[in-house]
Amino acid sequence: MAYSDFKTLKGFQKETNIAYQMQVLFDKPITAIFPSDKLLFDLAEARTYGLLSEKAKSEFIITPILKEVRRNNVDKVTFLSGVALDTQVEKFNGICDYIFSHSPQSIELSAPIFCVVEAKNRTLEEGFAQCAAEIYAAYLFNEENNEPQTRIYGTVSNGYEWSFMKLENRIITIDQDRYAIQKIEELLGVFQTIITYYDE
């Protein structure tokens, strides 16, 4: 199935038999990661553009933030944009907006995938089911490539707000907390917390 076919979490659950729930995902306080001057410049510049579409928000807000995460972890992760994530066993397929792999210096998609980012133009909720399908596909992709991971993260963002989720023990957990770019150091801290988990 294509990821865009999933419109509701109930539909995703019916198709995959994976439960979902809401709870706090990350312990507080989150260690702040302060943004570089480059990221601050990019975000300030973004405010001067007409960010009316999903593509514009992806290019001018989401991508600079994810590139910052990559710069902070250049020897640990690969960051890919707009790549196909297809699985063989359960036939999930489609293009993911952004993927992080714990396989540094890779120029193509490789396991293990640990985080998938889905961009939406309006409400975050409209992306929950699609992101859940993508992180489940990442779980399958890792298994198919002999790099199984017990936990996979995902996040849905409209640029201004970010909502995280994880797949573990066949349960999708959606974070009750949301993170805003007004507190960019906290958002970067969440990404660093995720990456640190895979380094332990």
N, CA, C and O atoms as a DFTB+ gen file, in Angstrom:
800 C
 N C O
     1  1       0.838      -1.199       0.000
     2  2       0.000       0.000       0.000
     3  2       0.876       1.254       0.000
     4  3       1.974       1.259       0.556
     5  1       0.379       2.296      -0.622
     6  2       1.079       3.575      -0.610
     7  2       0.816       4.276       0.722
     8  3      -0.277       4.180       1.280
     9  1       1.817       4.973       1.215
    10  2       1.679       5.649       2.512
    11  2       0.557       6.677       2.486
    12  3      -0.138       6.876       3.482
    13  1       0.388       7.322       1.348
    14  2      -0.651       8.345       1.243
    15  2      -2.057       7.764       1.302
    16  3      -3.025       8.506       1.467
    17  1      -2.182       6.442       1.169
    18  2      -3.495       5.801       1.276
    19  2      -4.008       5.793       2.712
    20  3      -5.207       5.636       2.943
    21  1      -3.115       5.960       3.666
    22  2      -3.514       5.913       5.071
    23  2      -3.966       7.299       5.515
    24  3      -3.174       8.240       5.569
    25  1      -5.249       7.406       5.828
    26  2      -5.836       8.696       6.203
    27  2      -6.119       8.794       7.699
    28  3      -6.136       9.890       8.260
    29  1      -6.342       7.644       8.347
    30  2      -6.667       7.653       9.776
    31  2      -5.853       6.592      10.501
    32  3      -5.433       5.596       9.912
    33  1      -5.643       6.823      11.780
    34  2      -4.923       5.836      12.588
    35  2      -5.733       4.549      12.725
    36  3      -5.159       3.462      12.798
    37  1      -7.052       4.662      12.761
    38  2      -7.879       3.461      12.835
    39  2      -7.713       2.617      11.576
    40  3      -7.668       1.389      11.644
    41  1      -7.623       3.282      10.435
    42  2      -7.395       2.558       9.191
    43  2      -6.042       1.884       9.175
    44  3      -5.911       0.754       8.705
    45  1      -5.027       2.576       9.690
    46  2      -3.688       1.995       9.792
    47  2      -3.712       0.782      10.719
    48  3      -3.112      -0.247      10.409
    49  1      -4.398       0.898      11.852
    50  2      -4.480      -0.213      12.796
    51  2      -5.192      -1.410      12.185
    52  3      -4.780      -2.553      12.382
    53  1      -6.248      -1.148      11.451
    54  2      -6.994      -2.243      10.819
    55  2      -6.137      -2.968       9.798
    56  3      -6.217      -4.191       9.681
    57  1      -5.327      -2.239       9.065
    58  2      -4.505      -2.829       8.010
    59  2      -3.306      -3.584       8.569
    60  3      -2.891      -4.588       7.990
    61  1      -2.742      -3.124       9.681
    62  2      -1.481      -3.674      10.184
    63  2      -1.599      -4.420      11.502
    64  3      -0.682      -5.139      11.897
    65  1      -2.741      -4.249      12.192
    66  2      -2.919      -4.823      13.527
    67  2      -1.902      -4.266      14.525
    68  3      -1.477      -4.961      15.447
    69  1      -1.524      -3.016      14.329
    70  2      -0.634      -2.321      15.254
    71  2      -1.450      -1.300      16.032
    72  3      -2.136      -0.465      15.442
    73  1      -1.374      -1.368      17.348
    74  2      -2.139      -0.469      18.200
    75  2      -1.483       0.916      18.236
    76  3      -0.339       1.089      17.816
    77  1      -2.232       1.891      18.744
    78  2      -1.663       3.221      18.942
    79  2      -2.175       3.812      20.243
    80  3      -3.248       3.455      20.731
    81  1      -1.388       4.720      20.791
    82  2      -1.715       5.353      22.055
    83  2      -1.036       6.715      22.108
    84  3      -0.193       7.041      21.271
    85  1      -1.420       7.505      23.110
    86  2      -0.774       8.800      23.319
    87  2      -0.196       8.857      24.723
    88  3      -0.871       8.508      25.691
    89  1       1.048       9.294      24.836
    90  2       1.677       9.539      26.125
    91  2       2.941      10.362      25.892
    92  3       3.373      10.552      24.755
    93  1       3.521      10.840      26.976
    94  2       4.750      11.622      26.870
    95  2       5.888      10.698      26.462
    96  3       6.078       9.640      27.063
    97  1       6.647      11.093      25.440
    98  2       7.716      10.237      24.923
    99  2       9.079      10.515      25.545
   100  3       9.875       9.593      25.719
   101  1       9.357      11.767      25.882
   102  2      10.714      12.141      26.273
   103  2      10.735      12.703      27.684
   104  3       9.891      13.513      28.067
   105  1      11.741      12.244      28.458
   106  2      11.900      12.734      29.818
   107  2      12.253      14.213      29.807
   108  3      12.959      14.692      28.920
   109  1      11.757      14.921      30.796
   110  2      12.045      16.336      30.937
   111  2      12.983      16.547      32.135
   112  3      12.937      15.766      33.086
   113  1      13.812      17.558      32.110
   114  2      13.967      18.508      31.008
   115  2      14.782      17.906      29.874
   116  3      15.667      17.081      30.106
   117  1      14.487      18.313      28.668
   118  2      15.261      17.897      27.502
   119  2      16.517      18.756      27.426
   120  3      16.451      19.977      27.567
   121  1      17.644      18.125      27.206
   122  2      18.896      18.867      27.092
   123  2      18.858      19.752      25.854
   124  3      18.681      19.270      24.734
   125  1      19.027      21.042      26.070
   126  2      18.939      22.001      24.973
   127  2      20.152      21.891      24.056
   128  3      21.285      21.752      24.516
   129  1      19.896      21.955      22.766
   130  2      20.948      22.046      21.757
   131  2      20.751      23.385      21.041
   132  3      19.798      23.560      20.281
   133  1      21.653      24.313      21.292
   134  2      21.448      25.655      20.769
   135  2      21.803      25.723      19.285
   136  3      22.792      25.135      18.847
   137  1      20.996      26.439      18.526
   138  2      21.172      26.470      17.067
   139  2      22.410      27.261      16.656
   140  3      22.851      28.173      17.354
   141  1      22.946      26.888      15.520
   142  2      24.067      27.612      14.952
   143  2      23.586      28.940      14.370
   144  3      22.390      29.146      14.160
   145  1      24.530      29.825      14.116
   146  2      24.185      31.090      13.470
   147  2      23.576      30.848      12.095
   148  3      22.695      31.588      11.658
   149  1      24.047      29.814      11.422
   150  2      23.507      29.501      10.088
   151  2      22.027      29.157      10.163
   152  3      21.230      29.655       9.368
   153  1      21.656      28.310      11.114
   154  2      20.248      27.941      11.234
   155  2      19.415      29.152      11.629
   156  3      18.329      29.353      11.086
   157  1      19.897      29.957      12.557
   158  2      19.152      31.148      12.955
   159  2      18.948      32.089      11.770
   160  3      17.877      32.674      11.610
   161  1      19.981      32.231      10.944
   162  2      19.860      33.063       9.744
   163  2      18.818      32.484       8.794
   164  3      17.972      33.213       8.276
   165  1      18.880      31.169       8.563
   166  2      17.938      30.523       7.637
   167  2      16.495      30.690       8.103
   168  3      15.604      30.959       7.297
   169  1      16.266      30.531       9.406
   170  2      14.899      30.649       9.926
   171  2      14.424      32.093       9.888
   172  3      13.250      32.354       9.625
   173  1      15.327      33.032      10.147
   174  2      14.962      34.442      10.053
   175  2      14.631      34.813       8.609
   176  3      13.679      35.547       8.348
   177  1      15.423      34.299       7.686
   178  2      15.173      34.565       6.269
   179  2      13.850      33.952       5.827
   180  3      13.132      34.533       5.013
   181  1      13.528      32.772       6.367
   182  2      12.279      32.096       5.988
   183  2      11.065      32.961       6.295
   184  3      10.057      32.893       5.592
   185  1      11.159      33.774       7.341
   186  2      10.025      34.617       7.711
   187  2       9.746      35.703       6.677
   188  3       8.681      36.319       6.690
   189  1      10.692      35.932       5.793
   190  2      10.492      36.961       4.761
   191  2       9.849      36.386       3.502
   192  3       9.528      37.138       2.581
   193  1       9.656      35.075       3.443
   194  2       9.061      34.425       2.281
   195  2       7.575      34.169       2.513
   196  3       7.092      34.172       3.645
   197  1       6.878      33.952       1.426
   198  2       5.471      33.566       1.524
   199  2       5.362      32.064       1.696
   200  3       5.388      31.319       0.716
   201  1       5.242      31.619       2.929
   202  2       5.240      30.182       3.216
   203  2       3.806      29.659       3.223
   204  3       3.252      29.318       4.268
   205  1       3.229      29.606       2.039
   206  2       1.824      29.239       1.932
   207  2       1.605      27.775       1.587
   208  3       0.500      27.259       1.754
   209  1       2.638      27.104       1.112
   210  2       2.472      25.723       0.660
   211  2       3.324      24.776       1.490
   212  3       4.250      25.186       2.190
   213  1       2.983      23.501       1.390
   214  2       3.770      22.466       2.063
   215  2       5.200      22.456       1.545
   216  3       6.143      22.294       2.320
   217  1       5.365      22.628       0.249
   218  2       6.701      22.633      -0.350
   219  2       7.544      23.783       0.190
   220  3       8.718      23.599       0.509
   221  1       6.947      24.964       0.294
   222  2       7.692      26.122       0.794
   223  2       8.123      25.919       2.240
   224  3       9.265      26.211       2.596
   225  1       7.227      25.427       3.063
   226  2       7.576      25.188       4.467
   227  2       8.647      24.112       4.585
   228  3       9.535      24.196       5.433
   229  1       8.554      23.094       3.722
   230  2       9.566      22.035       3.741
   231  2      10.940      22.586       3.379
   232  3      11.931      22.276       4.039
   233  1      10.998      23.398       2.336
   234  2      12.272      23.906       1.850
   235  2      12.907      24.919       2.792
   236  3      14.116      24.886       3.018
   237  1      12.089      25.828       3.347
   238  2      12.643      26.976       4.046
   239  2      12.646      26.849       5.570
   240  3      13.333      27.608       6.253
   241  1      11.877      25.887       6.108
   242  2      11.873      25.703       7.569
   243  2      12.346      24.304       7.944
   244  3      13.310      24.150       8.694
   245  1      11.667      23.288       7.423
   246  2      11.955      21.922       7.864
   247  2      13.344      21.475       7.433
   248  3      14.112      20.963       8.249
   249  1      13.674      21.663       6.158
   250  2      14.982      21.212       5.676
   251  2      16.141      21.858       6.422
   252  3      17.059      21.136       6.812
   253  1      16.162      23.177       6.649
   254  2      17.276      23.755       7.417
   255  2      17.427      23.172       8.821
   256  3      18.546      23.000       9.305
   257  1      16.306      22.868       9.473
   258  2      16.382      22.280      10.814
   259  2      16.984      20.877      10.746
   260  3      17.840      20.529      11.559
   261  1      16.543      20.080       9.786
   262  2      17.059      18.715       9.667
   263  2      18.521      18.705       9.227
   264  3      19.282      17.825       9.631
   265  1      18.914      19.663       8.413
   266  2      20.328      19.775       8.033
   267  2      21.181      20.127       9.250
   268  3      22.320      19.676       9.366
   269  1      20.635      20.921      10.141
   270  2      21.348      21.238      11.384
   271  2      21.550      19.979      12.227
   272  3      22.630      19.762      12.777
   273  1      20.512      19.157      12.324
   274  2      20.632      17.883      13.054
   275  2      21.743      17.034      12.439
   276  3      22.553      16.443      13.153
   277  1      21.769      16.981      11.130
   278  2      22.808      16.220      10.437
   279  2      24.205      16.802      10.701
   280  3      25.148      16.052      10.956
   281  1      24.342      18.142      10.640
   282  2      25.645      18.764      10.895
   283  2      26.150      18.453      12.300
   284  3      27.348      18.277      12.518
   285  1      25.218      18.390      13.246
   286  2      25.600      18.092      14.631
   287  2      25.998      16.637      14.828
   288  3      26.568      16.273      15.857
   289  1      25.690      15.797      13.825
   290  2      25.940      14.351      13.960
   291  2      26.487      13.778      12.662
   292  3      26.113      12.681      12.246
   293  1      27.378      14.533      12.028
   294  2      27.818      14.182      10.685
   295  2      28.514      12.824      10.630
   296  3      28.501      12.167       9.590
   297  1      29.115      12.403      11.726
   298  2      29.809      11.116      11.751
   299  2      28.913       9.977      12.226
   300  3      29.379       8.855      12.427
   301  1      27.614      10.271      12.407
   302  2      26.714       9.257      12.960
   303  2      25.530       8.917      12.067
   304  3      25.050       7.783      12.074
   305  1      25.053       9.901      11.293
   306  2      23.799       9.679      10.575
   307  2      23.885      10.145       9.133
   308  3      24.715      10.979       8.774
   309  1      23.008       9.585       8.322
   310  2      22.758      10.047       6.967
   311  2      21.356      10.642       6.933
   312  3      20.434      10.127       7.566
   313  1      21.212      11.719       6.197
   314  2      19.933      12.407       6.055
   315  2      19.577      12.433       4.581
   316  3      20.334      12.956       3.763
   317  1      18.422      11.867       4.238
   318  2      17.984      11.784       2.841
   319  2      16.618      12.438       2.690
   320  3      15.782      12.386       3.592
   321  1      16.410      13.051       1.540
   322  2      15.163      13.754       1.278
   323  2      14.505      13.212       0.017
   324  3      15.154      13.039      -1.015
   325  1      13.191      12.943       0.119
   326  2      12.414      12.559      -1.050
   327  2      12.816      11.244      -1.673
   328  3      12.918      11.140      -2.895
   329  1      13.048      10.232      -0.844
   330  2      13.481       8.935      -1.361
   331  2      12.369       7.898      -1.206
   332  3      11.520       8.007      -0.321
   333  1      12.390       6.907      -2.067
   334  2      11.415       5.817      -2.009
   335  2      11.783       4.853      -0.888
   336  3      12.940       4.461      -0.736
   337  1      10.782       4.485      -0.116
   338  2      10.940       3.467       0.918
   339  2       9.945       2.360       0.611
   340  3       8.756       2.474       0.909
   341  1      10.447       1.290       0.011
   342  2       9.596       0.173      -0.404
   343  2       9.987      -1.078       0.367
   344  3      11.167      -1.332       0.607
   345  1       8.986      -1.852       0.749
   346  2       9.235      -3.099       1.460
   347  2       8.717      -4.269       0.640
   348  3       7.807      -4.120      -0.176
   349  1       9.304      -5.419       0.865
   350  2       8.966      -6.596       0.060
   351  2       7.870      -7.445       0.684
   352  3       6.973      -7.914      -0.017
   353  1       7.934      -7.646       1.993
   354  2       7.054      -8.626       2.637
   355  2       5.612      -8.155       2.638
   356  3       4.721      -8.882       2.199
   357  1       5.373      -6.945       3.129
   358  2       3.997      -6.468       3.243
   359  2       3.657      -5.409       2.201
   360  3       2.574      -4.825       2.228
   361  1       4.595      -5.164       1.278
   362  2       4.328      -4.333       0.106
   363  2       3.880      -2.913       0.445
   364  3       2.919      -2.402      -0.130
   365  1       4.584      -2.282       1.382
   366  2       4.397      -0.858       1.592
   367  2       5.305      -0.118       0.620
   368  3       6.416      -0.562       0.331
   369  1       4.821       1.017       0.118
   370  2       5.650       1.744      -0.836
   371  2       5.267       3.215      -0.875
   372  3       4.167       3.606      -0.486
   373  1       6.203       4.008      -1.352
   374  2       5.959       5.434      -1.503
   375  2       7.207       6.238      -1.224
   376  3       8.259       5.691      -0.893
   377  1       7.077       7.545      -1.361
   378  2       8.173       8.471      -1.131
   379  2       8.047       9.063       0.262
   380  3       6.988       9.563       0.641
   381  1       9.131       9.003       1.019
   382  2       9.170       9.651       2.328
   383  2       9.779      11.037       2.179
   384  3      10.741      11.221       1.434
   385  1       9.225      11.998       2.878
   386  2       9.751      13.357       2.773
   387  2      11.205      13.411       3.230
   388  3      12.059      13.961       2.535
   389  1      11.484      12.840       4.397
   390  2      12.848      12.847       4.946
   391  2      13.080      11.565       5.736
   392  3      12.175      11.050       6.393
   393  1      14.307      11.060       5.661
   394  2      14.680       9.856       6.391
   395  2      16.052      10.055       7.019
   396  3      16.966      10.585       6.388
   397  1      16.185       9.624       8.267
   398  2      17.484       9.540       8.921
   399  2      17.871       8.072       9.062
   400  3      17.079       7.242       9.508
   401  1      19.104       7.774       8.674
   402  2      19.645       6.428       8.824
   403  2      20.889       6.481       9.704
   404  3      21.696       7.406       9.605
   405  1      21.032       5.483      10.558
   406  2      22.219       5.393      11.407
   407  2      23.320       4.673      10.634
   408  3      23.880       3.676      11.087
   409  1      23.607       5.210       9.458
   410  2      24.633       4.659       8.578
   411  2      25.312       5.834       7.898
   412  3      24.948       6.180       6.774
   413  1      26.292       6.458       8.547
   414  2      26.869       7.701       8.055
   415  2      27.540       7.564       6.694
   416  3      28.041       6.501       6.328
   417  1      27.533       8.662       5.963
   418  2      28.209       8.779       4.671
   419  2      27.570       7.939       3.566
   420  3      28.202       7.710       2.534
   421  1      26.353       7.482       3.753
   422  2      25.677       6.727       2.701
   423  2      25.058       7.694       1.698
   424  3      24.522       8.734       2.079
   425  1      25.135       7.349       0.414
   426  2      24.558       8.202      -0.618
   427  2      23.227       7.646      -1.127
   428  3      22.606       8.226      -2.018
   429  1      22.799       6.534      -0.567
   430  2      21.498       5.970      -0.914
   431  2      20.880       5.392       0.342
   432  3      21.543       5.235       1.367
   433  1      19.609       5.082       0.244
   434  2      18.896       4.579       1.412
   435  2      19.492       3.256       1.872
   436  3      19.643       2.321       1.086
   437  1      19.828       3.193       3.154
   438  2      20.388       1.968       3.711
   439  2      19.920       1.808       5.145
   440  3      19.619       2.793       5.820
   441  1      19.858       0.581       5.606
   442  2      19.491       0.287       6.981
   443  2      20.704       0.536       7.889
   444  3      21.848       0.448       7.444
   445  1      20.440       0.847       9.162
   446  2      19.118       0.952       9.789
   447  2      18.532       2.360       9.727
   448  3      19.197       3.338      10.069
   449  1      17.292       2.445       9.290
   450  2      16.529       3.689       9.383
   451  2      16.064       3.833      10.835
   452  3      15.619       2.861      11.447
   453  1      16.168       5.045      11.383
   454  2      15.716       5.214      12.764
   455  2      14.710       6.349      12.939
   456  3      14.075       6.450      13.988
   457  1      14.557       7.201      11.928
   458  2      13.598       8.300      12.058
   459  2      13.105       8.734      10.686
   460  3      13.886       8.871       9.743
   461  1      11.798       8.946      10.590
   462  2      11.159       9.388       9.359
   463  2      10.400      10.682       9.656
   464  3       9.719      10.790      10.676
   465  1      10.521      11.654       8.764
   466  2       9.867      12.946       8.958
   467  2       8.852      13.174       7.849
   468  3       9.182      13.088       6.666
   469  1       7.627      13.460       8.234
   470  2       6.550      13.713       7.287
   471  2       6.131      15.177       7.377
   472  3       5.816      15.667       8.462
   473  1       6.125      15.868       6.259
   474  2       5.747      17.277       6.218
   475  2       4.283      17.427       5.804
   476  3       3.808      16.764       4.882
   477  1       3.588      18.310       6.505
   478  2       2.202      18.623       6.160
   479  2       2.021      20.133       6.155
   480  3       2.781      20.864       6.790
   481  1       1.020      20.583       5.441
   482  2       0.842      22.025       5.285
   483  2       0.018      22.636       6.401
   484  3       0.228      23.792       6.768
   485  1      -0.926      21.864       6.948
   486  2      -1.856      22.460       7.907
   487  2      -1.709      21.780       9.268
   488  3      -0.704      21.981       9.951
   489  1      -2.684      20.987       9.665
   490  2      -2.648      20.388      10.993
   491  2      -1.724      19.183      11.019
   492  3      -1.544      18.498      10.012
   493  1      -1.148      18.938      12.170
   494  2      -0.265      17.786      12.313
   495  2      -1.040      16.478      12.237
   496  3      -0.547      15.478      11.715
   497  1      -2.255      16.499      12.763
   498  2      -3.048      15.272      12.816
   499  2      -3.251      14.646      11.440
   500  3      -3.363      13.425      11.330
   501  1      -3.299      15.460      10.397
   502  2      -3.527      14.916       9.063
   503  2      -2.376      14.038       8.594
   504  3      -2.518      13.300       7.619
   505  1      -1.239      14.111       9.275
   506  2      -0.095      13.304       8.891
   507  2       0.185      12.115       9.783
   508  3       1.106      11.345       9.511
   509  1      -0.594      11.946      10.848
   510  2      -0.287      10.889      11.816
   511  2      -0.321       9.492      11.189
   512  3       0.616       8.713      11.363
   513  1      -1.392       9.174      10.465
   514  2      -1.538       7.823       9.912
   515  2      -0.463       7.541       8.871
   516  3       0.099       6.447       8.837
   517  1      -0.175       8.523       8.026
   518  2       0.850       8.328       7.000
   519  2       2.223       8.139       7.631
   520  3       2.993       7.283       7.196
   521  1       2.533       8.933       8.654
   522  2       3.824       8.788       9.326
   523  2       3.918       7.440      10.031
   524  3       4.972       6.803      10.021
   525  1       2.813       7.002      10.645
   526  2       2.797       5.695      11.304
   527  2       3.098       4.589      10.288
   528  3       3.857       3.664      10.577
   529  1       2.499       4.688       9.099
   530  2       2.753       3.696       8.054
   531  2       4.216       3.726       7.616
   532  3       4.808       2.680       7.349
   533  1       4.794       4.913       7.544
   534  2       6.182       5.038       7.108
   535  2       7.156       4.466       8.144
   536  3       8.137       3.819       7.776
   537  1       6.894       4.697       9.424
   538  2       7.833       4.143      10.408
   539  2       7.659       2.620      10.531
   540  3       8.611       1.906      10.844
   541  1       6.449       2.138      10.285
   542  2       6.282       0.687      10.237
   543  2       7.034       0.105       9.044
   544  3       7.661      -0.948       9.156
   545  1       6.972       0.787       7.905
   546  2       7.723       0.336       6.729
   547  2       9.231       0.392       7.001
   548  3       9.973      -0.481       6.550
   549  1       9.685       1.412       7.735
   550  2      11.104       1.495       8.093
   551  2      11.505       0.300       8.951
   552  3      12.591      -0.258       8.796
   553  1      10.610      -0.083       9.859
   554  2      10.849      -1.275      10.693
   555  2      11.004      -2.518       9.803
   556  3      11.922      -3.315       9.996
   557  1      10.110      -2.674       8.838
   558  2      10.180      -3.825       7.930
   559  2      11.435      -3.762       7.057
   560  3      12.096      -4.776       6.836
   561  1      11.756      -2.561       6.564
   562  2      12.937      -2.378       5.715
   563  2      14.205      -2.783       6.464
   564  3      15.077      -3.446       5.903
   565  1      14.304      -2.390       7.707
   566  2      15.472      -2.769       8.509
   567  2      15.577      -4.280       8.660
   568  3      16.659      -4.853       8.527
   569  1      14.447      -4.920       8.937
   570  2      14.451      -6.375       9.067
   571  2      14.859      -7.050       7.760
   572  3      15.644      -7.999       7.761
   573  1      14.327      -6.559       6.655
   574  2      14.644      -7.148       5.355
   575  2      16.122      -6.982       5.002
   576  3      16.670      -7.760       4.222
   577  1      16.761      -5.966       5.580
   578  2      18.175      -5.703       5.298
   579  2      19.088      -6.122       6.451
   580  3      20.220      -5.653       6.569
   581  1      18.571      -7.016       7.297
   582  2      19.350      -7.616       8.380
   583  2      19.914      -6.585       9.359
   584  3      21.000      -6.770       9.909
   585  1      19.167      -5.501       9.571
   586  2      19.524      -4.494      10.565
   587  2      18.303      -4.195      11.435
   588  3      17.863      -3.047      11.505
   589  1      17.752      -5.215      12.098
   590  2      16.516      -5.002      12.852
   591  2      16.696      -3.987      13.982
   592  3      17.734      -3.947      14.643
   593  1      15.670      -3.176      14.184
   594  2      15.659      -2.186      15.262
   595  2      14.363      -2.353      16.035
   596  3      13.290      -2.478      15.444
   597  1      14.464      -2.355      17.350
   598  2      13.270      -2.538      18.168
   599  2      12.446      -1.266      18.285
   600  3      11.271      -1.314      18.648
   601  1      13.061      -0.128      17.978
   602  2      12.372       1.155      18.113
   603  2      12.664       2.030      16.896
   604  3      13.815       2.183      16.485
   605  1      11.599       2.602      16.326
   606  2      11.732       3.525      15.211
   607  2      10.929       4.785      15.545
   608  3       9.806       4.695      16.041
   609  1      11.501       5.946      15.273
   610  2      10.815       7.212      15.535
   611  2      10.292       7.831      14.243
   612  3      10.784       7.555      13.149
   613  1       9.301       8.660      14.404
   614  2       8.800       9.463      13.306
   615  2       8.360      10.811      13.844
   616  3       8.147      10.967      15.046
   617  1       8.227      11.767      12.969
   618  2       7.690      13.058      13.371
   619  2       6.908      13.667      12.215
   620  3       7.255      13.498      11.047
   621  1       5.862      14.368      12.564
   622  2       5.059      15.110      11.595
   623  2       5.242      16.588      11.896
   624  3       5.176      17.011      13.050
   625  1       5.473      17.369      10.848
   626  2       5.698      18.800      11.058
   627  2       5.033      19.630       9.969
   628  3       4.990      19.241       8.802
   629  1       4.521      20.774      10.378
   630  2       4.080      21.779       9.413
   631  2       5.091      22.927       9.361
   632  3       4.789      24.017       8.877
   633  1       6.283      22.661       9.865
   634  2       7.321      23.673       9.925
   635  2       7.347      24.368      11.267
   636  3       8.403      24.483      11.889
   637  1       6.204      24.831      11.717
   638  2       6.134      25.599      12.959
   639  2       6.000      24.701      14.193
   640  3       6.539      25.012      15.255
   641  1       5.285      23.598      14.044
   642  2       5.092      22.641      15.131
   643  2       5.579      21.267      14.696
   644  3       5.549      20.923      13.515
   645  1       6.031      20.486      15.683
   646  2       6.530      19.134      15.426
   647  2       5.909      18.189      16.448
   648  3       5.929      18.458      17.649
   649  1       5.359      17.080      15.958
   650  2       4.793      16.042      16.817
   651  2       5.536      14.736      16.550
   652  3       5.624      14.289      15.407
   653  1       6.067      14.130      17.605
   654  2       6.868      12.922      17.461
   655  2       6.055      11.680      17.800
   656  3       5.072      11.744      18.540
   657  1       6.480      10.560      17.251
   658  2       5.889       9.267      17.573
   659  2       6.966       8.197      17.475
   660  3       8.021       8.409      16.878
   661  1       6.687       7.056      18.065
   662  2       7.626       5.935      17.953
   663  2       6.853       4.642      17.785
   664  3       5.706       4.513      18.214
   665  1       7.519       3.686      17.145
   666  2       6.995       2.324      17.034
   667  2       7.885       1.423      17.865
   668  3       9.098       1.367      17.663
   669  1       7.268       0.718      18.804
   670  2       8.005      -0.230      19.646
   671  2       7.020      -1.273      20.153
   672  3       5.928      -0.940      20.615
   673  1       7.414      -2.535      20.064
   674  2       6.554      -3.640      20.522
   675  2       5.171      -3.602      19.859
   676  3       4.146      -3.864      20.488
   677  1       5.186      -3.263      18.556
   678  2       3.960      -3.220      17.743
   679  2       2.929      -2.242      18.308
   680  3       1.723      -2.464      18.194
   681  1       3.409      -1.175      18.910
   682  2       2.553      -0.087      19.380
   683  2       3.122       1.232      18.874
   684  3       4.305       1.522      19.055
   685  1       2.271       2.022      18.244
   686  2       2.641       3.384      17.878
   687  2       2.269       4.290      19.043
   688  3       1.105       4.360      19.438
   689  1       3.259       4.982      19.587
   690  2       3.008       5.933      20.661
   691  2       3.211       7.347      20.123
   692  3       4.284       7.690      19.628
   693  1       2.175       8.147      20.228
   694  2       2.228       9.538      19.789
   695  2       2.486      10.420      21.001
   696  3       1.798      10.315      22.016
   697  1       3.475      11.282      20.887
   698  2       3.845      12.136      22.007
   699  2       2.724      13.124      22.334
   700  3       2.174      13.769      21.441
   701  1       2.396      13.235      23.609
   702  2       1.406      14.211      24.040
   703  2       1.952      15.632      23.943
   704  3       1.189      16.591      23.824
   705  1       3.258      15.760      23.993
   706  2       3.890      17.079      23.889
   707  2       4.172      17.418      22.435
   708  3       4.412      16.534      21.612
   709  1       4.141      18.695      22.131
   710  2       4.520      19.184      20.812
   711  2       5.643      20.198      20.975
   712  3       5.802      20.814      22.028
   713  1       6.415      20.354      19.909
   714  2       7.595      21.212      19.964
   715  2       7.504      22.257      18.863
   716  3       7.158      21.955      17.721
   717  1       7.820      23.488      19.229
   718  2       7.672      24.608      18.306
   719  2       9.030      25.209      17.978
   720  3       9.969      25.134      18.770
   721  1       9.116      25.808      16.792
   722  2      10.400      26.387      16.405
   723  2      10.729      27.629      17.228
   724  3      11.867      28.098      17.214
   725  1       9.741      28.166      17.945
   726  2      10.053      29.274      18.849
   727  2      11.003      28.826      19.957
   728  3      11.715      29.641      20.542
   729  1      11.006      27.524      20.239
   730  2      11.955      26.932      21.196
   731  2      12.811      25.930      20.434
   732  3      12.803      24.733      20.723
   733  1      13.552      26.447      19.453
   734  2      14.313      25.590      18.552
   735  2      15.336      24.753      19.295
   736  3      15.640      23.637      18.872
   737  1      15.882      25.272      20.405
   738  2      16.878      24.515      21.164
   739  2      16.267      23.252      21.778
   740  3      16.959      22.246      21.933
   741  1      14.978      23.296      22.129
   742  2      14.300      22.122      22.675
   743  2      14.024      21.109      21.564
   744  3      14.198      19.906      21.755
   745  1      13.596      21.602      20.411
   746  2      13.347      20.715      19.264
   747  2      14.627      20.008      18.835
   748  3      14.618      18.799      18.604
   749  1      15.721      20.746      18.727
   750  2      17.003      20.117      18.394
   751  2      17.411      19.128      19.474
   752  3      18.025      18.102      19.182
   753  1      17.075      19.430      20.712
   754  2      17.374      18.520      21.817
   755  2      16.630      17.201      21.707
   756  3      17.167      16.149      22.056
   757  1      15.386      17.254      21.217
   758  2      14.628      16.015      21.022
   759  2      15.310      15.145      19.971
   760  3      15.483      13.943      20.171
   761  1      15.697      15.754      18.857
   762  2      16.395      14.977      17.832
   763  2      17.695      14.390      18.379
   764  3      18.051      13.256      18.058
   765  1      18.397      15.156      19.201
   766  2      19.649      14.651      19.769
   767  2      19.384      13.500      20.735
   768  3      20.164      12.549      20.798
   769  1      18.297      13.582      21.479
   770  2      17.904      12.498      22.374
   771  2      17.660      11.216      21.584
   772  3      18.075      10.135      22.003
   773  1      16.987      11.336      20.444
   774  2      16.729      10.173      19.595
   775  2      18.029       9.577      19.081
   776  3      18.225       8.363      19.144
   777  1      18.912      10.416      18.578
   778  2      20.182       9.922      18.036
   779  2      21.020       9.285      19.133
   780  3      21.645       8.247      18.917
   781  1      21.034       9.893      20.293
   782  2      21.806       9.345      21.418
   783  2      21.318       7.958      21.797
   784  3      22.113       7.102      22.185
   785  1      20.016       7.731      21.688
   786  2      19.477       6.395      21.995
   787  2      20.131       5.318      21.158
   788  3      20.398       4.222      21.652
   789  1      20.394       5.620      19.884
   790  2      20.992       4.611      18.995
   791  2      22.498       4.497      19.156
   792  3      23.112       3.576      18.618
   793  1      23.091       5.417      19.885
   794  2      24.531       5.339      20.154
   795  2      24.850       4.530      21.405
   796  3      25.997       4.151      21.640
   797  1      23.822       4.272      22.200
   798  2      24.066       3.588      23.489
   799  2      24.210       2.083      23.301
   800  3      24.417       1.356      24.273
